[in-house]
């Protein structure tokens, strides 16, 4: 394997590791809503809340 390919693979591993926790590659989910922090547009929803894939609750629950 050439050195440029090794460097590219190492860079990819480092980037992926930064996006996931060190505990078994489980994505960090600080608020416990089931949406990984790197994708969560509403990072402070209550744990277990029903959310859109963006991490935000449906509009009907905001009222």
C-alpha positions as CSV (number, residue, x, y, z in Angstrom):
1,X,0.0,0.0,0.0
2,X,1.5,3.3,-1.0
3,X,2.1,6.1,1.6
4,X,-0.6,8.5,0.1
5,X,-3.3,5.8,0.5
6,X,-2.2,5.0,4.0
7,X,-2.3,8.7,4.9
8,X,-5.8,9.0,3.3
9,X,-7.1,6.0,5.3
10,X,-5.6,7.3,8.5
11,X,-7.2,10.7,8.0
12,X,-10.6,9.0,7.4
13,X,-10.2,7.0,10.6
14,X,-9.4,10.1,12.6
15,X,-12.3,12.0,11.1
16,X,-14.7,9.2,11.9
17,X,-13.3,8.8,15.4
18,X,-14.0,12.5,16.1
19,X,-17.6,12.0,15.1
20,X,-18.2,9.0,17.4
21,X,-17.5,8.3,21.0
22,X,-14.6,6.2,22.1
23,X,-17.1,3.7,23.7
24,X,-17.6,1.2,20.9
25,X,-18.3,3.7,18.2
26,X,-21.6,4.7,19.6
27,X,-22.6,8.2,18.4
28,X,-22.7,10.8,21.2
29,X,-26.3,11.8,22.1
30,X,-26.0,14.5,24.8
31,X,-29.7,15.1,25.2
32,X,-30.8,11.4,24.9
33,X,-33.3,12.0,22.1
34,X,-31.9,9.3,19.8
35,X,-30.3,11.7,17.4
36,X,-26.4,11.9,17.4
37,X,-25.0,15.2,18.5
38,X,-23.3,15.8,15.1
39,X,-26.8,15.7,13.4
40,X,-28.9,17.3,16.2
41,X,-30.3,20.7,15.3
42,X,-32.1,21.0,18.7
43,X,-29.5,19.7,21.2
44,X,-31.5,20.3,24.4
45,X,-34.7,18.3,23.8
46,X,-35.7,16.2,26.8
47,X,-34.4,12.6,26.9
48,X,-36.7,10.2,25.0
49,X,-38.6,13.0,23.2
50,X,-40.1,12.2,19.8
51,X,-38.1,14.2,17.2
52,X,-37.7,14.6,13.5
53,X,-34.4,13.2,12.1
54,X,-33.0,16.7,12.6
55,X,-33.4,16.2,16.4
56,X,-36.2,18.8,16.8
57,X,-39.6,18.0,18.1
58,X,-42.6,18.2,15.8
59,X,-44.1,21.7,15.6
60,X,-47.3,20.5,17.3
61,X,-45.3,19.8,20.5
62,X,-43.8,23.3,20.7
63,X,-47.0,25.1,21.6
